[in-house]
Amino acid sequence: MADSYAVIGNPIAHSKSPLIHTEFSRQTGQDIFYEAILAPLDAFAVTVATFRQHGGKGMNVTIPFKQEACKISSRLTERAQIAQAVNTLAFTAEEILGDNTDGAGLVRDIVVNLEFSLTVKRVLLMGAGGAARGVVLPLLEHKPRILTIANRTRQKAYELEQQFSCYGNVLSGDYADLRGEKFDLVINATSASLTGSLPSLPLGIFANGSLAYDMMYGIERSPFLDFAREHGVTRLADGIGMLVEQAAESFFLWRGVRPKTDSVIGMLESYALKSKRV
């Protein structure tokens, strides 16, 4: 019988993770079954426990449960412990291991796939929740000139600044504080795109040659990427590349085999283009 894995979140119908891991399974010859599970907002831990009791081997965790996943883990990897957010769970009879592959996936997509160097760049990270927490340290490891964290609630952004300022040049504030600033890379780590909304970004934040990157993904271009395009940004990317790269990290943790990602990214991008034409 195939080993069982799943992605858990709310909402979850949009998830491409089952498609990705099924392709990884085919590519590597690993015998797995991977599904999407919608967890009630007040029953994340119960849903995970039920899946584990039925023989589940591991789960990917998406919005809004990454910090809850951290709390239910009996052991954390170093990167998950620093981020205090978990997007990958691995189950054994003795423990729940919590890891965070988001940052590694994001940075690999930006630096390798998109060929955009982060070194000495001015980077804006929008959001201060679990999705943002997982990527701050990997971004700082590439030594940007500055990493600014902006959030609707200034205190949450400030908490991240305090936590990570020992690793690099970090500033924080709310969106109004961004007036007059320009950035080479703007990353949307909020969940606004899932609801078709846009954080209150001021005009003029994109530097010449900048990259606008939305960690969310979907068939339609997000309001954030539309906003960037309307204001002259020509380099736009959604989270499909990050999704595939972080999934490859999870797959390696679970199975000890690292799948190739370029063909899977191409497959998803082709699927999105075809869907837009229907």
C-alpha positions in Angstrom: 0.0 0.0 0.0 1.3 3.5 -0.9 2.4 5.8 2.0 -0.1 8.6 2.7 0.8 12.3 2.6 -1.4 15.4 2.5 -1.6 19.2 2.4 -3.8 20.7 5.1 -5.2 24.3 5.1 -8.3 26.5 5.0 -9.0 27.2 2.2 -7.4 24.3 0.3 -9.3 23.7 -2.9 -6.8 25.9 -4.9 -3.8 23.8 -3.8 -1.6 22.3 -6.5 0.4 20.3 -4.0 -1.3 17.0 -4.8 -0.5 17.5 -8.5 3.1 18.4 -7.7 3.8 15.4 -5.3 2.1 13.0 -7.6 4.5 14.1 -10.3 7.5 13.9 -7.9 6.3 10.3 -7.1 6.1 9.4 -10.8 9.5 11.0 -11.5 11.4 9.3 -8.6 9.5 6.0 -8.5 8.4 6.6 -4.9 5.1 4.9 -4.0 3.0 7.6 -2.3 -0.6 8.8 -2.2 -1.0 12.6 -1.7 -4.3 14.4 -1.0 -5.6 17.8 0.1 -7.4 18.1 3.4 -9.6 21.0 4.5 -9.3 21.5 8.2 -11.9 23.5 10.2 -10.4 26.7 11.6 -10.9 25.4 15.2 -9.9 21.8 14.6 -6.4 21.8 13.0 -4.7 19.6 15.7 -7.6 17.1 15.7 -7.5 16.8 11.9 -3.7 16.2 12.0 -4.1 13.6 14.7 -6.8 11.8 12.8 -4.7 11.7 9.7 -1.7 10.4 11.6 -3.8 7.7 13.4 -4.9 6.4 10.0 -1.2 5.8 9.0 -0.3 9.2 7.4 3.4 9.7 7.1 3.6 13.5 6.7 1.8 16.7 5.8 2.4 20.0 4.2 0.8 22.9 6.1 -0.6 26.1 4.5 -2.5 29.2 5.6 -3.6 29.7 8.3 -2.1 26.9 10.3 1.7 27.3 10.1 2.1 28.6 13.6 -0.3 26.0 15.0 1.7 23.3 13.3 4.7 24.6 15.2 2.9 24.2 18.5 1.9 20.6 17.9 5.4 19.5 16.8 7.3 17.5 19.3 10.6 18.4 17.6 11.6 21.2 15.4 14.3 21.6 12.8 16.6 24.6 13.4 15.0 26.6 10.6 11.5 25.9 11.9 12.5 26.8 15.4 13.9 30.2 14.3 10.9 30.9 12.2 8.4 29.7 14.8 6.3 28.5 11.8 6.0 25.0 10.3 5.0 24.1 6.8 6.1 20.4 6.8 5.3 17.7 9.3 6.9 14.3 9.3 5.3 11.6 11.5 6.9 8.6 13.2 5.5 6.4 16.0 7.5 8.5 18.5 7.3 12.1 17.3 6.0 14.8 15.1 8.9 16.6 13.4 8.2 20.1 12.3 10.2 21.7 9.5 9.9 24.9 7.4 10.9 24.6 3.7 9.2 27.9 2.6 12.3 30.1 2.8 14.5 27.6 1.0 11.9 27.3 -1.7 11.4 31.0 -2.1 15.1 31.9 -2.3 15.8 29.1 -4.7 13.0 30.2 -7.0 14.2 33.9 -6.9 17.9 33.3 -7.1 18.1 30.2 -9.3 14.9 30.0 -11.4 14.4 33.8 -11.9 18.1 34.6 -11.8 17.6 37.6 -9.5 20.4 38.2 -7.0 19.4 39.3 -3.5 22.8 40.6 -2.6 22.8 44.3 -1.7 19.2 44.6 -2.9 16.5 46.6 -1.1 13.8 44.1 -0.2 10.3 44.7 1.0 8.4 41.8 2.7 4.7 42.4 3.1 3.1 40.6 6.0 4.3 39.3 9.4 2.4 36.0 9.8 3.5 32.5 9.4 4.3 32.8 5.7 6.6 35.7 6.3 8.3 34.2 9.4 9.5 31.3 7.4 11.3 33.3 4.8 13.0 36.1 6.7 16.2 34.3 7.7 16.8 32.7 4.2 16.4 36.1 2.7 18.9 37.7 5.1 21.4 34.9 4.5 21.7 36.3 0.9 22.8 39.7 2.4 20.4 42.2 1.0 21.2 45.9 1.7 18.0 46.1 3.8 15.0 43.9 4.5 11.9 46.0 5.4 9.0 44.2 6.9 5.6 45.9 6.5 2.4 44.8 8.1 -1.1 46.3 8.8 -0.4 45.8 12.5 2.9 47.5 13.1 3.7 45.6 16.3 3.7 42.2 14.6 6.3 43.6 12.0 8.3 45.1 14.9 8.4 41.7 16.6 10.0 40.2 13.5 12.5 43.0 13.3 13.5 42.4 16.9 13.9 38.7 16.3 15.9 38.8 13.1 17.9 42.0 13.3 20.9 40.1 14.6 21.1 38.3 11.2 21.1 41.4 9.0 19.8 44.9 8.4 16.0 44.7 9.2 13.5 47.5 9.5 9.7 47.3 10.2 6.6 49.4 10.1 3.1 49.7 8.6 2.3 50.4 5.0 2.1 54.1 5.5 5.7 54.1 6.6 6.8 53.0 3.1 6.0 56.4 1.5 9.0 57.8 -0.3 10.9 54.4 -0.2 11.8 52.3 -3.3 12.6 48.6 -3.4 14.3 46.3 -5.8 12.3 43.3 -4.7 8.7 43.4 -3.2 7.4 40.2 -1.8 3.7 39.7 -0.9 3.6 37.2 2.0 0.1 38.2 3.1 -3.1 36.2 2.4 -4.8 39.2 0.7 -4.5 37.6 -2.7 -6.7 34.7 -1.7 -9.5 37.1 -1.1 -8.9 39.3 -4.1 -7.7 42.2 -2.0 -4.6 44.3 -1.8 -2.6 45.7 1.2 -2.6 49.5 1.3 0.7 50.1 -0.6 1.7 53.7 -1.3 2.6 54.6 -4.9 6.2 54.7 -6.1 7.7 51.8 -4.1 9.0 49.9 -7.1 12.6 50.8 -8.2 13.7 50.6 -11.8 14.2 46.9 -12.8 12.4 45.6 -9.7 10.8 42.2 -9.2 7.3 41.9 -7.8 6.8 38.5 -6.2 3.5 37.2 -4.8 3.9 34.1 -2.7 0.3 33.2 -3.4 -0.6 31.6 -6.7 -3.7 30.9 -8.8 -5.1 30.9 -12.3 -5.8 34.7 -12.3 -3.1 37.3 -11.7 -3.3 38.6 -8.1 -4.4 42.2 -7.3 -0.8 42.8 -6.0 0.8 41.7 -9.3 -1.8 43.8 -11.2 -0.9 46.8 -9.0 2.8 46.2 -9.8 2.2 45.9 -13.5 0.1 49.1 -13.6 3.0 50.9 -11.9 5.6 49.9 -14.5 7.0 46.7 -13.1 7.8 44.2 -15.9 9.2 41.4 -13.8 6.3 39.6 -12.2 6.2 36.2 -10.5 3.6 34.3 -8.5 4.3 31.6 -6.0 4.2 28.6 -8.3 8.0 28.3 -8.4 8.3 28.7 -4.7 5.5 26.1 -4.2 7.3 23.6 -6.3 10.7 24.3 -4.7 9.4 24.1 -1.1 7.6 20.9 -2.1 10.8 19.4 -3.3 12.4 20.2 0.0 9.5 18.5 1.8 9.7 15.4 -0.5 13.4 15.1 0.3 12.7 15.2 4.0 10.1 12.5 3.8 11.6 10.2 1.2 15.4 11.0 1.1 15.2 11.7 -2.7 15.4 15.1 -4.2 13.1 15.5 -7.3 13.8 17.7 -10.2 11.7 20.9 -10.3 12.1 22.6 -13.6 9.7 20.3 -15.5 7.1 20.5 -12.8 7.2 24.3 -12.7 6.8 24.3 -16.5 3.9 22.0 -16.3 2.1 24.2 -13.8 2.8 27.3 -15.7 1.5 25.7 -18.9 -1.6 24.5 -17.0 -2.3 28.1 -15.8 -1.9 29.6 -19.3 -4.3 27.0 -20.8 -6.8 27.6 -18.0 -6.8 31.4 -18.7 -7.6 30.7 -22.4 -10.7 28.6 -21.7 
